[in-house]
Amino acid sequence: MEFLVENKWLILVSLEVLAWASTFFLLYARYRLKSNLWFKVATVLFALTGVIPQVLMGIINFISTRKVDLYTLIIVLLLLYGFTIGRKHVKKLDAWAQKKFTKQTTENHRH
């Protein structure tokens, strides 16, 4: 647990990057690959890199410091963003990906 607390910022940034990468992969699997299997894999990857570990890291940090510090506040803000404004952003990203990957598929079939 000491390792997690000592490296909490690096872990948080890495998890956030992985969560966004899995989001893009999820959209790619859904619209470009049109694969239910890869879509499900991407969904699991998102769960394993997004909300679940961030909440766990927040809990570990709180137990370790016994206070709500900047790190805990950042995690709370990320979660609030994800459940509010972030949903709208993901819907826009989803619409963009659907248009982009459908267009690419149509263009590739014409050639």
C-alpha positions, -999 to 999 in steps of 0.1 A, spaced: 0 0 0 29 23 6 40 20 -30 5 30 -41 5 61 -19 41 71 -29 32 69 -66 -4 80 -65 -1 109 -90 17 88 -115 -8 60 -111 -38 84 -114 -24 100 -146 -16 66 -160 -51 53 -152 -67 84 -168 -46 79 -200 -55 42 -201 -92 50 -195 -93 74 -225 -73 50 -247 -98 23 -238 -126 47 -246 -112 53 -281 -106 15 -286 -142 9 -275 -155 32 -302 -131 18 -328 -142 -18 -319 -179 -7 -321 -179 13 -353 -148 3 -373 -143 -34 -364 -180 -39 -357 -170 -66 -332 -191 -74 -302 -161 -94 -287 -137 -64 -289 -163 -40 -278 -169 -61 -247 -131 -64 -241 -128 -26 -245 -157 -21 -220 -139 -43 -194 -106 -24 -200 -125 8 -194 -139 -4 -162 -105 -17 -150 -87 16 -159 -115 41 -152 -138 45 -123 -130 14 -102 -93 19 -97 -97 57 -93 -122 51 -65 -99 25 -49 -69 49 -51 -90 76 -35 -100 53 -6 -64 41 -2 -51 77 -1 -78 88 24 -70 58 47 -33 67 45 -36 104 50 -68 104 71 -79 137 54 -94 150 22 -63 163 4 -58 177 -32 -54 141 -45 -87 130 -31 -104 162 -43 -90 156 -79 -105 121 -79 -138 134 -67 -138 160 -94 -129 134 -121 -157 112 -110 -182 142 -109 -170 151 -144 -174 116 -156 -210 113 -143 -221 147 -155 -205 168 -183 -182 139 -193 -213 119 -204 -221 146 -229 -185 147 -241 -185 110 -246 -218 112 -266 -202 138 -289 -172 116 -292 -194 86 -300 -212 105 -327 -179 117 -342 -165 81 -342 -196 67 -357 -195 93 -385 -157 90 -390 -155 52 -390 -186 47 -411 -173 71 -436 -139 53 -438 -157 20 -442 -178 33 -470 -148 49 -488 -128 17 -485 -156 -3 -501 -158 20 -531 -121 16 -540 
